Each structure stands twice: as C-alpha cells, then as structure tokens.
Amino acid sequence: MGGIADEHVEWAIVNRLKAMLDEPPQTTFNVTQTFALFSSVLLWTKNRAWVAGNHGQRGEWEDPADHRAHNVREAMRDTLITDDPWRLSLAAPQIVLVDRADGGEIDDRRINADFEAMTAENFFKWLRDALAHGDGRTIRSIHKQSARTGRTLLAGFRVEFNAERGAEHKLTLDLFHDDMRRIGSVLADLFCSSLSGGDCYFEAEAGTARIEEADRVA
C-alpha cells in the first residue's frame, strides 16, 4: 500500500469494506458479495478488538491503537445484538416469507431466538468463531422460491455452530442480506471511529491517502 502511513492502514481497509457494503459494486452475485464483505469486516474488527484476549480486561499497552481497538469491544458490552444500532432480525424478511402460489405469507416468522438476549460482544465472538472455523457442514445457504417469478433465490445463510467451545448445544443463526449490510456497516463504522479517536484529521488523512491496488503482480 504505497503512500499511506502504517497507523492508517487498518482504518483504510475497514473503511473501504464499509464503503462497498454501503454502496455495493454491481454484480450478479449480490448476496454472496455481501456475505464476503460482511465476513471480512467481522473477522478483522473482532480480532483487533479482542486485543485483550479472552479475559477481556484492558491491558497496559504502549500502543494507543490497542486501547482504541479495545474500546470497540467495551462499546458492545451494554447493547443487545437485537437492539439499536445492530437490530439483528427476529423475523424472516418478506422475500423469504412470500413463497406461496397465491402470494400469501406463511405464519411462522420467528428466527434467531438463540440470540434474542445476547450482547453484541458475545454475538460477534460466537459468529467470528463460527465463520473462521466454518465450512459447508456448518454454513448453508438459504434458498427460497419467489412467488412472483418462480425463480429460486439466494436469500442469505444459515449458520449452525457450537454455543461455545466443547459444548454439544448448537446455536442457529439466519443471516439475511439486509442484516449483513446493516450490521457490517455499523460494526465497521464503530471500529473506524474508535480507531481514529474521533480525530477528523486522522480520518481525512487516512481516507484521502493514495492506496494503490494492483490488479496483477508485476
């Protein structure tokens, strides 16, 4: 990354991922693209915010960036993942519900009951582990047939993973397109604002620095 200071690199990376979530590049595979962007934001920010490790207590770090990253984790502790600003869906979206020939809605809308009382901190820890260690056995696509066109649509992904390490009980998450865009964008915004410390000059410098992205290796 030519032309950008080291302390600005991770801010710029996460901010760029947020920009693509907010205004997605044109593609036929919009849900898959959103899943990839969301996963990248989650893995980066969760790993960085957990600088204190599993015990979660602020350390005596010399690098101010470590303290600012830890602030992200602390900000998650007092909010539920189903509350503002995250608002994880507890009901399936319309595109999934309308799958009857007459265009009517199915009755059972409830989803994600496993996370209704979970803090954002615990949710992102669980989901990071699920995605980092997941594959086709634990992450499956959610397909529904459109009542209007009859086409089979990719609506999101269902994640089934152990509640915690070594536990037999599994949690089930239905993660739909709008949730991935919203939650990923909010998480990226929280991370970037914490990392910059609210310094508008930091954000201006990191945001306008020239970052070359080579399309092939010279």
Secondary structure, DSSP 4 states (H G I P E B T S, - for coil): -TT--HHHHHHHHHHHHHHHHHSPPP-S-HHHHHHHHHHHHHHHHHHHHTTT-TT------S-HHHHHHHHHHHHHTTSBTTSTTT---SB--HHHH--STTS---S--B--GGGTT-BHHHHHHHHHHHHHS--TTTEEEEEEE-TTT--EEEEEEEEEEESSTT-S-EEEEEEEHHHHHHHHHHHHHHHHHHHHTT-HHHHHHHHHS-----SS--
